[in-house]
Each structure stands twice: as C-alpha cells, then as structure tokens.
Amino acid sequence: MRYLAYRPRSEAEVRSYLRRRGYLPDIAENVIEKLRSLQYINDESFARNWSLSRAQSHGYGPRRIEQELRVKGIGQPLVRDAVRDAFDQTDEESQAKRLLAKQFKGENFKEPKVLRRAVALLQRRGYSSKVIFDLLRFSTEED
C-alpha cells in the first residue's frame, strides 16, 4: 500500500515491484487482483492521467508520452487512446509553440545554432517532425 501511496502505478509496475520484493507469482497475482477490485490500480485511468499530466505540465509531445507509457507496461491500445485524448484537450502545435516561447525568449530562429537547439528540444520532448517543421518554418518566415 505504501508503494501505491506515492503516486498512481500501473499493473506492470506493481507486478515488477512485488517480483523484486520476492513474492511468489501466485501471491503477486492475487494481490494485483485485489488492488484492481478495490480500484487502487487501473491501467486505463493511469494512462489517461499520466498523458494529460505530462502534456500539460511538462510540455511533452505524443511520442515521448507513448514511450513513457510503454515503459510503464501499458498496452498499445490504451496508450494510443490516452495520448489521443490528452492531445484532444491540448493542441500539439500550440503546446510546442508555448514551449519554444518559454525556452527561447527573444531568440532569432534564423540563426542556425538557435534553430538546431530548438529542433533538438522539440524532438527530445516527443513532438512529430511535421509539427516541428511547420512551426519552425513559420517562425523563420515571420521573422
């Protein structure tokens, strides 16, 4: 219970934790089933909350969030739905634009060094190549 108190966890995280602590697989499955029945773990709500949180508070793009959710053991259909829902509420391009405005205040994107840094930042944060290209091409043309 203490492991779940810090932050919400996926079933795979709980299963891995129990395995590391030396619990037998049968006991671990019984514990997971009990936690699921009490609504202490729910992969669907975990994925939705994680996606929305990462998109809004950290400025992460869809690819980065998908990668994090896969590492946490969430299945591909849930990952796809959660990320789509998160970016239905927040537009990917406007999110990337806000991130650039915050990180590159007053910088000129026509300078190659600044442009490379901006592209690298957006790639690390998980934005698609199309969004990066559209946003930075537009920024350089309007300067």
PyMOL commands that set and color helices and strands:
alter all, ss='L'
color gray80, all
select helices_A, chain A and resi 2-6+11-20+25-37+43-57+62-71+76-89+92-103+112-124+129-142
alter helices_A, ss='H'
color red, helices_A
deselect
rebuild
show_as cartoon
